[in-house]
């Protein structure tokens, strides 16, 4: 194990054991390095790495603190990874999302309160007739976010948010708009909302799975079209130049 990795593991162990908790300030670098039997350089690199993944918060001139360790913080990096991937990788990510979202939607149908249902119905009323990409993305974020929160699992909710970032959603809605599929997609949202209002977890789960599967089909179509366009460009570039 690399020295920096060892330092990360030792700090992580302190948090897991409860020696450091959310909001606690870490001992000074020299003191902590000696306590864990590590060099100050490896300790410094470990702190930087843990800051990137939002486990630690380095406050210049004040000290280093454990963050709140809330799910949305710890899973933030996933949305960055999603944005960096190509269509093939996104298809794999959406397969994961389909499984998780169907479970989250079933949980919402079981646990949704009257207030939750009313809020979801109000959201769908506001979405009727939307055509602007930014407004559709905002609706999508509110709609799916509200459903996953209804289930009461904060980690699942944060994970699903991370698996489909705002950048990815904007791209998908732009494509759906170009394909004339906005009305169909919003009608799928409406059907999911109605299943949740009826407290029917099996129907809600099935509708959510079909909904995400539709996005997967669109991604496959887009990936195939992109590959065909790339092949055509390569063929044009490699074709011999006609003689004068």
VENKAZI-V160084 format. One record per helix or strand. SS is the DSSP state (H for helix, E for strand). FROM is the first residue (numbers start at 1). LEN is the number of residues. If there is no record, write none. Layout:
ss=SS from=FROM len=LEN
ss=SS from=FROM len=LEN
//
This chain:
ss=H from=3 len=15
ss=E from=25 len=1
ss=H from=29 len=8
ss=H from=40 len=13
ss=E from=56 len=4
ss=E from=63 len=4
ss=H from=71 len=4
ss=H from=76 len=9
ss=H from=87 len=25
ss=H from=114 len=14
ss=H from=133 len=18
ss=H from=154 len=10
ss=H from=166 len=13
ss=H from=182 len=16
ss=H from=201 len=38
//
